[in-house]
Amino acid sequence: MAAMRAANIHSAYVGAALLCGSFAIAPAFAENVPLPTPAPLFMPAGKETLAVAVGRPLDARRLSDMPRQLLLEYLRDELAKVHGRAERLRRK
């Protein structure tokens, strides 16, 4: 936020985006899986399904004026909301 003030940015917004299910399809994290596992819409849902949720824009000016602890709590709550939305959107 200090960099934004130094750059004289007055109307910037930040937001949260979350991708749920990426751990199940990423071969770098799985053992003995050479390629990602596809989950096309015409097949039954499984653990490989993904969902993306984008949160509402957050005013960076307001965030830059918050104390650190309050800012962290606020951002954690916003990410929890977006995570919940992504999990609800994800095919089971």
N, C-alpha and C positions, 0 to 999 in steps of 0.2 A: 504494500500500500504506500510505503514511503516513496518508492520509485514512481508511482503514479502521481503523487504530489509533486515530486521533483520534475516530472515531465509536464506538469501543468495540465493534467487530464482532469476535466471537471465532470464529465458525464459518461463515465464508463460503467458497464454492468458486468458482473460475473455470474456464473451459474454452475449448477452441478449436472453432470450427465453420468449415468451409471449403466454398466453392461453386466447383466446377471447371466450366469451359466457359462462364462468363458473358461473357467477352470476345467470343466468337464470336456471341452473340445480341444484344448491347447495341448499339442503333443509334447511341448517342452516341459510340462508339469506332470504328465502321465508317464507311467512306466511301460516300456515296450510298445508304444503306439507311434508308428512312423508318420502318420498323417492325421489331420483333424477328422473327427467323425461327423459326417453331415447329418442334418436333421431337417430334410425338406418337408414342406407343409403337407404333401400327399402321403407321408408315412406317419405312423403313430408317434406320439410325443414320447420323449425319453429324457434322460439326464443331459443329453447333448443340446437341448433347445436353448435358444438365446432370447433375451428381451432387452430392449434399450429404453430407458426413460430419461427424459430431459426435464430438469427442474425449472422453476420460474426464475426469471432474471433477478439478481440481487444487486442493489445499488452499492457500488464500490465506495462511493463517498461516505455512505452511512457506515459501512464496514470498517473503513479506515479510521473512523473516530471511536470505535469500540475498544474497550480494554481487551487485552490478549485473551484472558480466561473466558470472558463473555463471548468474544468472537469465536473461540474454539467450540464452545457449547452451542452457539447458534449454528455454526457450520455443520457440526455433528448432527444436530436435529434436522437440518435441511437435507443432509445426505441420507439420513434414516428415512425420511419421507419419500425421497426419490427411490431408494432401495426397495421400500415396500411397494411402491407403484410398479417397479420393474418386475418384482417377484409375482405380483398379481397378474401382470401381462404375459408372463412366461407360460408357454403351454406345458401342462403337466402330463 
